[in-house]
Amino acid sequence: MIKRIGHFISIILLSLAVLTIGSCDRHGTAWNKMDKAENLMDTKPDSALVVLENIPSSSVNGKEAAARYALLKSIALDKNYIDTTTIDVLQPAIDYYVKNGTPDEQFRTYYYQGRIYQNQGDDDSAMQSFMNACDLRKQVTDSLLLSHTLVAQGTLYLKQYKINDFVHYNMEAAKLYKTIGKDILAIKSYTNALDGYVMQNNKPAADSLMSICVPMVKKNPEGEAFLFPSLLSYTVNFCSSDEIKEVLTEYQNMELTTDETMIFAEGYSKIGEYDKAMALISNINPAENTWDSLKYASIKIDILERQGKYKQAFTLYRDYSASLERHQKELLSQDLLFADKKHQLEMKSLMEIQDRDRIIWGTLCGIFGLVILVGWLYYRGYLSKTKRILAEKENENLRLEQENLRKEKEKAELETANLKLEIAQLEGERDNLKELQREQSELAKPIQDVIQKRLNILNGLLAKEITNNESYAEPYNKWIETVRNDKTKFMDSTRLAFVASHPKLMEYLEQHGLSTDEINYLCLYAIGLRGKEVGEYIQIKRHYIISHEIRKKLGIDEHETNIGLYIRRLMKDFEK
């Protein structure tokens, strides 16, 4: 009996030992290091990765510990922008958490499984993983990761050119980002949706999103990097030629991405500056059989047609049609089953899809064949007109050259007359300031100081112009140095000068709720600077956004494209 009891106890102890070996020690060194890595993950992901890589594999005991290590390692790699393509890294987490994990653990596992599939180029499997994750959206607490998942789904939909779905998922993500206080990420998702509306040529929806994005970027200037390309695309597609030209001129010296360069080329083509458009598009060499290559070809064809180079346009169009056909074929063959979200498809459904695809393909091939035939006939019809068009263009160019010579002559004569008027204008400005100083002796001292300072500058400059002696221009030179080094001081002094010389205008601007900075901004236009010059002087990308806010407050009509002309006209009206 005693032997039997001892044997039974031995079995129990052996079983406990086996369970201990196979289970996770939540108080062991490895588990504590994983706690440390998880705490560092959001703020210092590089340090978190180092901690994880220094955990000996022999110390990670049990399926739960292995699962946690695998998930944390996958998260750390992703946050350090290390795009792993091997599912083996995450496999222990998949094996354990999918069946035994909490909703949050399951969600994270599905998400990072999808990210690995994305890195592999397996978009179908990636979408299935993201869908599995979103099945848990009502149970999870990690709203940030849920937002990331929605964005990832939207990106996959965009690759399939499912623009409605792309917009939908980015709008969902943006609202969720905003709810949890991630405004920069919200701006990024809102601008993604804005791009989708532009692609759909949906101006009302795009306008609605602009009214959301612009105020958010004003509060969060870091988000301007996301808004700028979308704003550029919006302007080129929906705005007038004058507005397009103003934006292109303002940002022409910026370093542009490939996509932004193509938008610039499209914009120059729309306003008739074909040489600039062709110069930009010729610097791009997109990879074959990509969406960028199709967009590139479409823009270049449009430029060539507008230039009258129909033969080149037709040659490129044939290549474009072939690439488009291949791209459409890829889209159809990689449909990903996004619409249904089924884990298993019955054979009957699969056969129906294949039959449908064959019908669609037959229809598309017929359409493409018809398009090519129509294009060929179109080319033959215009070929006979080419010589006449070229002759007319040569005559027009000759006429334009003669007109330009006449204008250059008139310009030279005008410049001579302007030189004669320059001294007289300086004298008049000096006299006006003296008169203002006499008439408004009760002005506040800062304003009097500004008037006296500018009077001294004008006196020195006038003496220099009369005598051609640079020593008289010392006050002017010091003032120029101030303008360069202390822009805020210059703009404040300019505003004070306008308070004295144009009090009604300044009162009007204040009554309409303009801030001091916005009034300073308008004063730069009032002294004669143009939009590009204002933007270069203040050196901020928010130049366009500031202009947008001022227009809204002053109720400037959308057809009033030049804010400089508007403010100078307003100033003259108040002088009457």
Sequence and secondary structure as in RCSB ss.txt:
>XXXX:A:sequence
MIKRIGHFISIILLSLAVLTIGSCDRHGTAWNKMDKAENLMDTKPDSALVVLENIPSSSVNGKEAAARYALLKSI
ALDKNYIDTTTIDVLQPAIDYYVKNGTPDEQFRTYYYQGRIYQNQGDDDSAMQSFMNACDLRKQVTDSLLLSHTL
VAQGTLYLKQYKINDFVHYNMEAAKLYKTIGKDILAIKSYTNALDGYVMQNNKPAADSLMSICVPMVKKNPEGEA
FLFPSLLSYTVNFCSSDEIKEVLTEYQNMELTTDETMIFAEGYSKIGEYDKAMALISNINPAENTWDSLKYASIK
IDILERQGKYKQAFTLYRDYSASLERHQKELLSQDLLFADKKHQLEMKSLMEIQDRDRIIWGTLCGIFGLVILVG
WLYYRGYLSKTKRILAEKENENLRLEQENLRKEKEKAELETANLKLEIAQLEGERDNLKELQREQSELAKPIQDV
IQKRLNILNGLLAKEITNNESYAEPYNKWIETVRNDKTKFMDSTRLAFVASHPKLMEYLEQHGLSTDEINYLCLY
AIGLRGKEVGEYIQIKRHYIISHEIRKKLGIDEHETNIGLYIRRLMKDFEK
>XXXX:A:secstr
 HHHHHHHHHHHHHHHHHHHHHS  TTSHHHHHHHHHHHHTTT HHHHHHHHHTS GGG  SHHHHHHHHHHHHH
HHHHTT     GGGTHHHHHHHHHHS HHHHHHHHHHHHHHHHHHT HHHHHHHHHHHHTTTTT   HHHHHHHH
HHHHHHHHHTT HHHHHHHHHHHHHHHHHTT HHHHHHHHHHHHHHHHHTT HHHHHHHHHHHHHHHHH GGGHH
HHHHHHHHHHHHHS HHHHHHHHHHTTTS   HHHHHHHHHHHHHTT HHHHHHHHHT    TTSHHHHHHHHHH
HHHHHHHT HHHHHHHHHHHHHHHHHHHHHHHHT TTTTT  SS  HHHHHHHHHHHHHHHHHHHHHHHHHHHHH
HHHHHHHHTTHHHHHHHHHHHHHHHHHHHHHHHHHHHHHHHHHHHHHHHHHHHHHHHHHHHHHHTTTS HHHHHH
HHHHHHHHHHHHHHHHH  GGGGHHHHHHHHHHHH HHHHHHHHHHHHHHH HHHHHHHHHTT  HHHHHHHHHH
HTT  HHHHHHHHT TTHHHHHHHHHHHHT  TT   HHHHHHHHHHHHH 
